[in-house]
Amino acid sequence: MRKHTHIKRICARGFYRDHSSEPGREELNPFSGTIPGPFMCMVKHLSLLLVLVFVMLQQHCTQPALRLGKSGEVELPELIDSPVAVPIPALDDSRDTLAPFYRKAAALLRGTRKEPVRIAFYGDSNMTSDYISGELRRVLQKMYGDAGHGYVALGRPWSWYKHMDVRHDVDGNGWESYTVTTNQVPDGYYGFAGISAQSKYPGPLTWVETAGEDSPIGRKAGKIEVHYLTFPGNGAFRILLNGNEWQEVDTNGESVAASVKRFTLPEDGPARLEFRAVDRPVRLFGVVLERDVPGFIVDSLGVGALNCMFLLTQDRAVMEQALKNRNYDLILILTGTNMWNAQLHPIWMREVIERHRAALPDAPIVLMSPCDWVETADNPVSHRRMIDCGLEKRQIAQDNGTAFWDFWGAQGGDGAAYRFYRVGFAQWDLVHLTQSGGAFMGRRLARALWTGLREYVAKNPDEGRL
């Protein structure tokens, strides 16, 4: 009786109604094919509970391909149409070296990976405006969500050095911006990106701010990483968040090391971060803006006049530790325009590859042929050195077991820079791309990478599932 009373109380709260005690209704014989009201209420309760448990288990065990196409295939990024468009060369990866990256990307597309997939993109002066890498970042974040801008150097060696979809600058009177190419520091402590900033005296700012409302991505940040040098006798720096003092970091240490501090912001939203030296000198490498959501992050690591020799002027121990701190999932290297030593090119590039593998053994590497560079408008053919450098890069990739992509061929091959100039994709010097040209090539690189990802997922249909 107590049990039935309990059931009736539950039913009275709106789950099911027990009619057995209503006037004019008799309790039916259970052998007659019907069930008494209180018992039916309990059965319905149990049935509802079982359905809810089944749904929860199904949601937990089944990984919906929400970020794949309707057919289950990987959706390919859209291309930018242009009269200069040529067929896109496929990635040359006969040894399947990109499989670790594709596994992580497939897991992110299926919703089973909660950590962002991080891509490092090295380049020379064509990357110092972030046009190619910035478009790669835009297209991936528009497709899969804005996970944050990524890494920004806290030095600014040239007035044209800037990233897309973020704001940043430095007080050049109070900070010295070092770079591996045009303003070198003798100790070689740049981190991994070839740029650093050393305070000259306390007070002046170097700063980074999320993008404005007119940017398609980069308008929010939820967490940051500050990469800096620990050095005996160095001082501290303060971090101001939206104009208010927020954190202080001491960079003094018993030995030299690449260090990183990670902080969660009070909220996921617009943020301005300012960095001030407190007393003794400090050296900062860069700051990372991320969000606590899965997605793809593209770190633009452009340095004017960069080549593989200059990359090696960075202190190896500091460079490798800094790379470990950032923990990339893919390394892209677009250099060659400034590489004129054919004999030493393979030797230098081999060591660049070795350093990255020592720090990040699971991160595949893609070497690329250089951007095109045309002799003159009157003689619109490619510099022979650009053609030879591309051939060398392909051979270096084969010899060292990395992937290769023919960026020069994707531009259109011989004389492409002149044709780019004619349609507004290249500047008057017939080597540097405009923003529209960088976007055109960034999309083509994204299509090549994602074509490889589509083929990988087709061959491994369960990749990325739990």
VEXDREN-2710 file (C-alpha; in Angstrom, 1 decimal):
% VEXDREN-2710
k/r/px/py/pz
1/MET/0.0/0.0/0.0
2/ARG/2.8/2.4/0.8
3/LYS/4.5/1.6/-2.5
4/HIS/1.3/2.4/-4.4
5/THR/0.8/5.6/-2.4
6/HIS/4.4/6.6/-3.3
7/ILE/3.7/5.9/-6.9
8/LYS/0.5/7.9/-6.8
9/ARG/2.4/10.9/-5.3
10/ILE/4.9/10.7/-8.1
11/CYS/2.1/10.5/-10.7
12/ALA/0.4/13.4/-9.1
13/ARG/3.4/15.5/-9.9
14/GLY/2.7/15.1/-13.6
15/PHE/4.6/12.1/-14.9
16/TYR/1.7/9.6/-15.3
17/ARG/-1.8/9.5/-13.8
18/ASP/-3.1/6.6/-11.7
19/HIS/-6.8/6.0/-12.6
20/SER/-7.3/2.9/-10.4
21/SER/-8.8/4.8/-7.5
22/GLU/-11.1/7.1/-9.5
23/PRO/-14.8/6.7/-9.1
24/GLY/-16.4/4.3/-11.5
25/ARG/-13.1/2.5/-12.3
26/GLU/-12.3/-1.0/-11.0
27/GLU/-8.9/-2.6/-10.6
28/LEU/-8.7/-5.0/-13.5
29/ASN/-7.6/-8.6/-13.4
30/PRO/-3.9/-8.8/-14.4
31/PHE/-4.7/-12.0/-16.3
32/SER/-7.3/-10.2/-18.4
33/GLY/-4.6/-8.6/-20.6
34/THR/-4.5/-5.2/-18.9
35/ILE/-2.3/-3.9/-16.1
36/PRO/-3.4/-2.1/-13.0
37/GLY/-2.8/1.7/-13.0
38/PRO/-0.1/2.0/-10.3
39/PHE/1.9/-0.8/-11.9
40/MET/1.5/0.7/-15.3
41/CYS/2.8/4.0/-13.9
42/MET/5.9/2.3/-12.6
43/VAL/6.5/0.4/-15.9
44/LYS/6.2/3.7/-17.8
45/HIS/8.6/5.3/-15.4
46/LEU/11.1/2.5/-15.8
47/SER/10.7/2.6/-19.6
48/LEU/11.4/6.3/-19.7
49/LEU/14.5/5.8/-17.6
50/LEU/15.8/3.1/-19.9
51/VAL/15.2/5.2/-23.0
52/LEU/17.2/8.1/-21.4
53/VAL/20.1/5.8/-20.5
54/PHE/20.1/4.4/-24.0
55/VAL/20.2/7.8/-25.6
56/MET/23.0/8.9/-23.3
57/LEU/25.0/5.8/-24.1
58/GLN/24.5/6.2/-27.8
59/GLN/25.6/9.8/-27.7
60/HIS/28.7/8.7/-25.7
61/CYS/29.7/5.8/-27.9
62/THR/28.8/7.1/-31.3
63/GLN/30.9/9.8/-32.8
64/PRO/28.9/12.0/-35.1
65/ALA/30.8/13.3/-38.2
66/LEU/29.4/16.8/-37.7
67/ARG/32.4/18.4/-39.3
68/LEU/32.5/16.0/-42.3
69/GLY/30.5/16.5/-45.4
70/LYS/27.0/14.9/-45.8
71/SER/28.6/12.0/-47.6
72/GLY/31.1/11.4/-44.8
73/GLU/33.9/12.9/-46.8
74/VAL/36.2/15.6/-45.7
75/GLU/34.9/18.9/-47.1
76/LEU/37.5/20.8/-49.2
77/PRO/38.2/24.5/-48.8
78/GLU/36.9/26.7/-51.5
79/LEU/39.3/28.1/-54.0
80/ILE/39.6/31.7/-55.2
81/ASP/38.9/31.9/-58.9
82/SER/41.3/33.7/-61.1
83/PRO/42.6/33.8/-64.7
84/VAL/46.0/32.8/-63.3
85/ALA/44.8/29.6/-61.7
86/VAL/46.5/26.4/-62.7
87/PRO/45.9/22.8/-61.5
88/ILE/47.1/22.4/-57.9
89/PRO/50.0/20.0/-57.4
90/ALA/49.4/17.2/-55.0
91/LEU/51.4/16.8/-51.8
92/ASP/54.4/14.5/-52.4
93/ASP/54.2/12.3/-49.3
94/SER/55.0/8.8/-50.6
95/ARG/56.1/7.7/-47.1
96/ASP/52.9/8.8/-45.4
97/THR/54.8/11.1/-43.1
98/LEU/51.7/13.3/-42.7
99/ALA/49.7/10.5/-41.0
100/PRO/50.2/11.8/-37.4
101/PHE/48.8/15.2/-38.5
102/TYR/45.9/13.6/-40.4
103/ARG/45.0/11.4/-37.4
104/LYS/44.7/14.5/-35.1
105/ALA/42.8/16.4/-37.8
106/ALA/40.3/13.6/-38.3
107/ALA/39.7/13.3/-34.5
108/LEU/39.0/17.1/-34.4
109/LEU/36.6/16.9/-37.4
110/ARG/34.8/14.0/-35.7
111/GLY/34.6/15.9/-32.4
112/THR/36.7/13.4/-30.4
113/ARG/39.7/15.8/-30.0
114/LYS/39.2/18.7/-27.7
115/GLU/42.7/20.2/-28.0
116/PRO/43.4/22.5/-30.9
117/VAL/45.6/21.3/-33.7
118/ARG/48.6/23.7/-34.0
119/ILE/50.4/24.4/-37.2
120/ALA/53.8/26.3/-37.4
121/PHE/54.3/28.1/-40.7
122/TYR/57.9/29.4/-41.3
123/GLY/58.6/31.8/-44.2
124/ASP/60.6/34.7/-45.4
125/SER/59.5/38.2/-46.3
126/ASN/56.4/37.0/-48.1
127/MET/55.2/35.8/-44.7
128/THR/56.0/39.0/-42.7
129/SER/52.6/40.4/-43.6
130/ASP/50.8/37.0/-42.7
131/TYR/49.0/37.0/-46.1
132/ILE/49.5/33.3/-46.9
133/SER/49.4/32.0/-43.4
134/GLY/46.7/34.4/-42.4
135/GLU/44.4/33.1/-45.2
136/LEU/45.2/29.5/-44.2
137/ARG/44.2/30.4/-40.7
138/ARG/41.0/32.2/-41.8
139/VAL/39.8/29.4/-44.0
140/LEU/40.4/26.7/-41.4
141/GLN/38.8/28.7/-38.6
142/LYS/35.8/29.6/-40.7
143/MET/35.3/25.9/-41.4
144/TYR/36.0/24.5/-38.0
145/GLY/35.7/27.4/-35.5
146/ASP/37.9/30.2/-34.1
147/ALA/40.3/28.6/-31.7
148/GLY/42.4/31.8/-31.4
149/HIS/45.0/33.7/-33.3
150/GLY/48.1/31.8/-32.1
151/TYR/51.6/33.1/-31.8
152/VAL/52.7/36.7/-32.2
153/ALA/56.3/37.9/-31.8
154/LEU/56.6/40.6/-29.2
155/GLY/59.4/42.3/-31.2
156/ARG/58.6/44.2/-34.4
157/PRO/61.8/44.4/-36.5
158/TRP/60.2/46.1/-39.5
159/SER/57.4/48.5/-39.9
160/TRP/55.6/46.2/-42.3
161/TYR/55.8/43.2/-39.9
162/LYS/52.2/42.6/-38.9
163/HIS/49.7/39.7/-38.5
164/MET/46.2/39.6/-39.9
165/ASP/43.2/39.5/-37.5
166/VAL/45.1/40.7/-34.4
167/ARG/46.6/44.0/-33.4
168/HIS/50.2/44.4/-32.1
169/ASP/53.0/46.8/-31.8
170/VAL/56.1/47.7/-29.7
171/ASP/57.7/50.9/-28.4
172/GLY/60.9/50.9/-30.4
173/ASN/62.5/53.4/-28.0
174/GLY/62.1/51.1/-25.0
175/TRP/62.5/47.7/-26.7
176/GLU/65.1/46.4/-29.0
177/SER/63.7/44.0/-31.6
178/TYR/66.2/41.4/-32.6
179/THR/65.9/39.1/-35.6
180/VAL/68.1/36.3/-37.0
181/THR/68.6/38.2/-40.3
182/THR/68.7/42.0/-40.1
183/ASN/69.4/42.8/-36.4
184/GLN/71.1/39.8/-34.9
185/VAL/71.9/39.3/-31.2
186/PRO/75.2/37.5/-30.5
187/ASP/73.9/35.0/-28.0
188/GLY/71.3/33.5/-30.4
189/TYR/68.5/33.5/-28.0
190/TYR/65.4/34.1/-30.1
191/GLY/63.2/31.1/-29.0
192/PHE/62.1/29.3/-32.2
193/ALA/60.6/32.0/-34.3
194/GLY/63.7/34.1/-35.1
195/ILE/62.4/37.3/-33.4
196/SER/62.8/38.5/-29.9
197/ALA/62.4/41.8/-27.9
198/GLN/64.8/43.0/-25.2
199/SER/63.9/45.8/-22.8
200/LYS/66.2/48.8/-22.7
201/TYR/64.8/50.3/-19.6
202/PRO/61.7/49.9/-17.4
203/GLY/58.3/51.1/-18.4
204/PRO/57.8/51.1/-22.2
205/LEU/55.2/48.7/-23.7
206/THR/55.1/45.9/-26.2
207/TRP/51.5/44.8/-26.7
208/VAL/49.1/42.5/-28.4
209/GLU/45.3/42.9/-28.7
210/THR/42.5/40.8/-30.2
211/ALA/41.1/41.8/-33.6
212/GLY/38.4/44.4/-34.0
213/GLU/34.8/43.8/-35.0
214/ASP/35.6/44.0/-38.7
215/SER/37.8/40.9/-38.6
216/PRO/36.2/37.5/-39.4
217/ILE/38.2/35.7/-36.7
218/GLY/40.5/36.6/-33.8
219/ARG/38.1/38.8/-31.9
220/LYS/38.3/36.7/-28.7
221/ALA/40.9/35.1/-26.5
222/GLY/40.4/32.9/-23.4
223/LYS/43.9/31.9/-22.5
224/ILE/47.4/33.0/-23.3
225/GLU/51.0/31.7/-23.3
226/VAL/53.9/34.1/-22.8
227/HIS/57.2/32.8/-24.2
228/TYR/60.4/34.3/-22.8
229/LEU/64.0/33.8/-21.9
230/THR/65.0/32.8/-18.4
231/PHE/68.5/34.2/-17.8
232/PRO/70.8/34.7/-14.7
233/GLY/70.4/38.3/-13.5
234/ASN/67.5/39.2/-15.7
235/GLY/64.5/41.0/-14.2
236/ALA/60.7/40.7/-14.1
237/PHE/57.9/41.9/-16.4
238/ARG/54.4/42.9/-15.7
239/ILE/51.4/41.9/-17.8
240/LEU/48.5/44.5/-18.0
241/LEU/45.1/43.1/-19.0
242/ASN/42.8/45.7/-20.6
243/GLY/44.8/48.5/-18.9
244/ASN/45.0/46.9/-15.4
245/GLU/48.0/45.3/-13.8
246/TRP/47.3/41.5/-13.8
247/GLN/50.4/39.3/-13.6
248/GLU/54.1/39.6/-12.9
249/VAL/56.7/37.1/-14.1
250/ASP/60.3/36.9/-12.9
251/THR/62.7/35.9/-15.6
252/ASN/65.8/35.5/-13.4
253/GLY/67.1/31.9/-13.2
254/GLU/70.1/29.9/-12.4
255/SER/70.6/28.9/-16.1
256/VAL/69.6/29.9/-19.6
257/ALA/66.3/28.4/-20.7
258/ALA/63.3/29.0/-23.0
259/SER/60.4/29.4/-20.6
260/VAL/56.6/29.7/-20.9
261/LYS/53.9/30.9/-18.6
262/ARG/50.2/30.0/-19.3
263/PHE/47.3/31.9/-18.0
264/THR/43.5/31.7/-18.3
265/LEU/41.8/35.0/-18.9
266/PRO/38.9/36.0/-16.7
267/GLU/36.6/35.6/-19.6
268/ASP/36.6/34.5/-23.2
269/GLY/36.4/37.8/-25.1
270/PRO/38.2/40.8/-26.4
271/ALA/41.6/41.4/-24.6
272/ARG/44.5/43.8/-24.8
273/LEU/47.7/42.5/-23.2
274/GLU/50.6/44.9/-22.5
275/PHE/54.0/43.9/-21.3
276/ARG/56.3/46.2/-19.2
277/ALA/59.8/45.5/-17.9
278/VAL/59.9/46.2/-14.1
279/ASP/63.6/46.7/-13.3
280/ARG/66.4/44.7/-14.9
281/PRO/66.4/43.7/-18.6
282/VAL/64.0/41.0/-19.8
283/ARG/63.8/39.3/-23.2
284/LEU/60.5/38.3/-24.5
285/PHE/59.9/35.9/-27.5
286/GLY/56.2/36.1/-28.1
287/VAL/52.6/35.7/-26.9
288/VAL/50.0/33.2/-27.9
289/LEU/46.2/34.0/-28.0
290/GLU/44.0/30.9/-27.8
291/ARG/40.6/29.8/-26.8
292/ASP/39.4/26.8/-24.8
293/VAL/37.8/25.2/-27.9
294/PRO/38.9/22.7/-30.5
295/GLY/40.0/24.0/-33.9
296/PHE/43.1/24.7/-36.0
297/ILE/45.6/27.3/-35.0
298/VAL/48.2/28.6/-37.6
299/ASP/51.2/30.4/-36.1
300/SER/52.8/32.7/-38.7
301/LEU/56.6/32.6/-38.3
302/GLY/57.7/35.0/-41.0
303/VAL/61.1/36.7/-40.9
304/GLY/62.4/39.0/-43.6
305/ALA/65.3/37.5/-45.7
306/LEU/65.0/34.2/-43.9
307/ASN/66.7/31.1/-45.1
308/CYS/67.6/27.8/-43.4
309/MET/71.1/29.1/-42.6
310/PHE/69.6/32.0/-40.5
311/LEU/67.3/29.6/-38.8
312/LEU/70.4/27.7/-37.5
313/THR/71.8/30.9/-35.9
314/GLN/69.3/30.4/-33.1
315/ASP/70.8/28.7/-30.0
316/ARG/69.9/25.0/-30.5
317/ALA/69.0/24.2/-26.9
318/VAL/66.8/27.3/-26.4
319/MET/65.2/26.7/-29.8
320/GLU/64.3/23.1/-29.1
321/GLN/63.0/23.8/-25.7
322/ALA/60.8/26.7/-27.1
323/LEU/59.4/24.3/-29.7
324/LYS/58.6/21.8/-27.0
325/ASN/56.8/24.5/-25.1
326/ARG/54.6/25.3/-28.1
327/ASN/54.0/21.7/-29.1
328/TYR/53.2/21.9/-32.8
329/ASP/51.3/19.2/-34.7
330/LEU/52.6/20.2/-38.2
331/ILE/55.5/22.2/-39.5
332/LEU/55.4/24.1/-42.8
333/ILE/58.5/25.6/-44.2
334/LEU/58.3/28.1/-47.2
335/THR/61.8/29.4/-47.8
336/GLY/64.2/29.5/-50.7
337/THR/63.9/33.0/-52.2
338/ASN/67.0/34.0/-50.2
339/MET/68.9/30.7/-50.6
340/TRP/71.8/31.1/-53.0
341/ASN/74.2/28.4/-51.8
342/ALA/73.3/25.2/-53.6
343/GLN/76.1/23.2/-52.0
344/LEU/75.3/24.0/-48.4
345/HIS/71.5/24.2/-48.8
346/PRO/70.9/20.4/-48.2
347/ILE/73.3/20.4/-45.2
348/TRP/71.6/23.4/-43.5
349/MET/68.1/22.2/-44.2
350/ARG/68.9/18.7/-42.9
351/GLU/69.9/20.3/-39.5
352/VAL/66.7/22.4/-39.5
353/ILE/64.7/19.2/-39.9
354/GLU/66.8/17.4/-37.2
355/ARG/66.2/20.2/-34.7
356/HIS/62.4/20.1/-35.2
357/ARG/62.4/16.3/-35.0
358/ALA/64.4/16.3/-31.8
359/ALA/61.9/18.7/-30.2
360/LEU/58.7/17.4/-31.8
361/PRO/59.2/13.9/-33.0
362/ASP/55.5/13.4/-33.8
363/ALA/55.1/16.6/-35.9
364/PRO/55.4/16.0/-39.6
365/ILE/57.3/18.5/-41.8
366/VAL/56.3/19.9/-45.2
367/LEU/59.0/21.6/-47.2
368/MET/57.9/23.8/-50.1
369/SER/59.5/25.2/-53.2
370/PRO/59.9/29.0/-53.0
371/CYS/57.6/31.7/-54.3
372/ASP/58.3/32.7/-57.8
373/TRP/60.6/35.6/-58.6
374/VAL/60.7/37.1/-62.1
375/GLU/63.7/38.7/-63.7
376/THR/62.0/41.8/-65.1
377/ALA/58.7/42.8/-66.6
378/ASP/60.5/43.0/-70.0
379/ASN/61.9/39.5/-69.5
380/PRO/59.1/37.8/-67.5
381/VAL/60.8/34.5/-66.7
382/SER/61.7/33.0/-63.4
383/HIS/65.1/33.5/-61.8
384/ARG/67.0/30.3/-62.5
385/ARG/67.9/30.1/-58.9
386/MET/64.2/29.8/-57.9
387/ILE/63.7/26.9/-60.2
388/ASP/66.9/25.2/-59.0
389/CYS/66.0/25.8/-55.3
390/GLY/62.6/24.1/-55.8
391/LEU/64.3/21.1/-57.3
392/GLU/66.7/21.0/-54.3
393/LYS/63.9/21.3/-51.8
394/ARG/62.1/18.3/-53.4
395/GLN/65.3/16.2/-53.2
396/ILE/66.0/17.3/-49.6
397/ALA/62.5/16.2/-48.7
398/GLN/63.1/12.8/-50.3
399/ASP/66.5/12.4/-48.6
400/ASN/65.2/13.3/-45.2
401/GLY/61.8/11.7/-45.2
402/THR/59.5/14.8/-45.2
403/ALA/56.6/15.8/-47.3
404/PHE/57.0/18.3/-50.2
405/TRP/54.6/20.7/-51.9
406/ASP/55.4/22.6/-55.0
407/PHE/54.4/26.1/-54.1
408/TRP/56.1/27.5/-57.2
409/GLY/54.1/25.1/-59.4
410/ALA/50.9/26.0/-57.6
411/GLN/51.6/29.6/-58.5
412/GLY/51.8/28.7/-62.1
413/GLY/55.5/27.9/-62.6
414/ASP/57.8/29.8/-64.9
415/GLY/57.0/33.5/-64.9
416/ALA/54.1/33.2/-62.5
417/ALA/55.1/36.3/-60.5
418/TYR/54.6/38.5/-63.6
419/ARG/51.2/37.0/-64.3
420/PHE/50.3/37.6/-60.6
421/TYR/51.4/41.2/-61.0
422/ARG/49.1/41.7/-64.0
423/VAL/46.1/40.7/-62.0
424/GLY/47.0/42.5/-58.7
425/PHE/48.4/39.4/-56.9
426/ALA/52.0/40.5/-56.8
427/GLN/53.8/43.8/-56.1
428/TRP/55.9/45.8/-58.4
429/ASP/59.1/44.0/-57.4
430/LEU/57.7/40.8/-59.0
431/VAL/58.4/38.6/-55.9
432/HIS/56.3/39.8/-53.0
433/LEU/52.6/38.9/-53.0
434/THR/49.8/41.3/-52.2
435/GLN/47.1/40.4/-49.7
436/SER/44.8/39.1/-52.5
437/GLY/47.7/37.1/-53.9
438/GLY/48.5/35.7/-50.5
439/ALA/44.9/34.8/-50.0
440/PHE/44.9/33.0/-53.4
441/MET/47.9/30.9/-52.5
442/GLY/46.8/30.3/-48.9
443/ARG/43.6/28.8/-50.2
444/ARG/45.5/26.6/-52.6
445/LEU/47.8/25.3/-49.8
446/ALA/44.7/24.6/-47.7
447/ARG/43.1/22.7/-50.6
448/ALA/46.3/20.6/-51.1
449/LEU/46.5/19.7/-47.4
450/TRP/42.8/18.9/-47.1
451/THR/42.9/16.8/-50.3
452/GLY/45.5/14.7/-48.6
453/LEU/43.3/14.6/-45.4
454/ARG/40.3/13.5/-47.5
455/GLU/42.2/10.7/-49.1
456/TYR/43.6/9.6/-45.7
457/VAL/40.1/9.5/-44.1
458/ALA/38.8/7.6/-47.1
459/LYS/41.5/4.9/-46.6
460/ASN/41.0/4.9/-42.8
461/PRO/37.2/5.4/-42.3
462/ASP/37.4/4.8/-38.5
463/GLU/40.2/7.3/-37.9
464/GLY/39.2/9.8/-35.3
465/ARG/36.6/7.7/-33.6
466/LEU/36.9/6.8/-30.0
END
